[in-house]
């Protein structure tokens, strides 16, 4: 029988990629492809994950950076009141 699971609550840091503003160091630009990417560790996520303007760039619990399309980000995460 298939069992159901719920994702554990976790807190992550992230930002929405806006190319009209300064891009943080975790986002790199590949001049050969003309695309932006976050450099993954090759274990938890691909070595170079392409991100587009409007995507969210999130730092996971292990400190790794990864890209997340906005629709997925808004479905999974909610802001923490300050």
C-alpha positions as CSV (number, residue, x, y, z in Angstrom):
1,X,0.0,0.0,0.0
2,X,1.2,3.5,-0.9
3,X,1.9,5.6,2.2
4,X,1.4,9.4,2.3
5,X,4.1,11.8,3.5
6,X,4.1,15.5,4.4
7,X,7.1,17.7,3.9
8,X,8.7,18.7,7.2
9,X,8.5,22.4,8.0
10,X,11.8,24.1,7.3
11,X,13.0,27.7,7.0
12,X,15.0,28.7,4.0
13,X,16.5,32.0,2.7
14,X,15.8,33.1,-0.8
15,X,15.4,36.0,-3.2
16,X,13.5,36.5,-6.5
17,X,16.0,36.9,-9.4
18,X,15.7,40.5,-10.8
19,X,18.2,41.2,-13.5
20,X,17.6,45.0,-13.1
21,X,19.2,44.8,-9.7
22,X,22.6,43.6,-8.5
23,X,22.8,39.8,-8.8
24,X,24.2,38.0,-5.7
25,X,27.4,36.0,-6.0
26,X,25.6,32.7,-5.8
27,X,24.2,33.4,-9.3
28,X,26.7,33.1,-12.2
29,X,26.4,34.1,-15.9
30,X,27.6,31.7,-18.6
31,X,28.9,33.8,-21.5
32,X,28.8,30.7,-23.8
33,X,25.1,30.0,-23.3
34,X,24.0,33.4,-22.3
35,X,22.1,31.9,-19.3
36,X,22.3,32.5,-15.5
37,X,22.7,29.6,-13.2
38,X,23.3,28.7,-9.6
39,X,26.2,26.3,-9.0
40,X,25.0,23.2,-7.3
41,X,27.0,20.6,-5.5
42,X,26.1,17.8,-8.0
43,X,24.7,15.7,-5.1
44,X,21.6,17.4,-3.9
45,X,20.9,19.2,-7.1
46,X,22.4,19.5,-10.6
47,X,25.9,21.0,-10.9
48,X,24.7,24.1,-12.8
49,X,21.0,24.8,-12.4
50,X,19.7,27.4,-14.9
51,X,17.6,30.2,-13.4
52,X,15.6,32.8,-15.3
53,X,14.4,36.2,-14.3
54,X,11.5,35.9,-11.9
55,X,12.7,32.5,-10.5
56,X,13.4,32.3,-6.9
57,X,16.9,31.3,-5.7
58,X,16.8,29.5,-2.4
59,X,19.4,28.3,0.1
60,X,18.5,24.9,1.4
61,X,19.0,23.5,4.9
62,X,22.5,22.2,3.9
63,X,23.6,25.6,2.6
64,X,23.2,24.6,-1.1
65,X,21.7,27.1,-3.6
66,X,19.0,26.0,-6.0
67,X,16.6,27.6,-8.4
68,X,12.8,27.4,-8.0
69,X,10.2,28.6,-10.6
70,X,7.9,31.2,-9.0
71,X,4.8,29.1,-9.2
72,X,6.5,26.2,-7.4
73,X,8.0,28.6,-4.8
74,X,4.6,30.2,-4.0
75,X,3.0,26.7,-3.7
76,X,5.6,25.4,-1.3
77,X,6.8,28.4,0.7
78,X,5.2,31.3,2.7
79,X,6.9,34.4,4.1
80,X,7.8,34.4,7.8
81,X,6.4,37.6,9.4
82,X,9.2,39.9,10.6
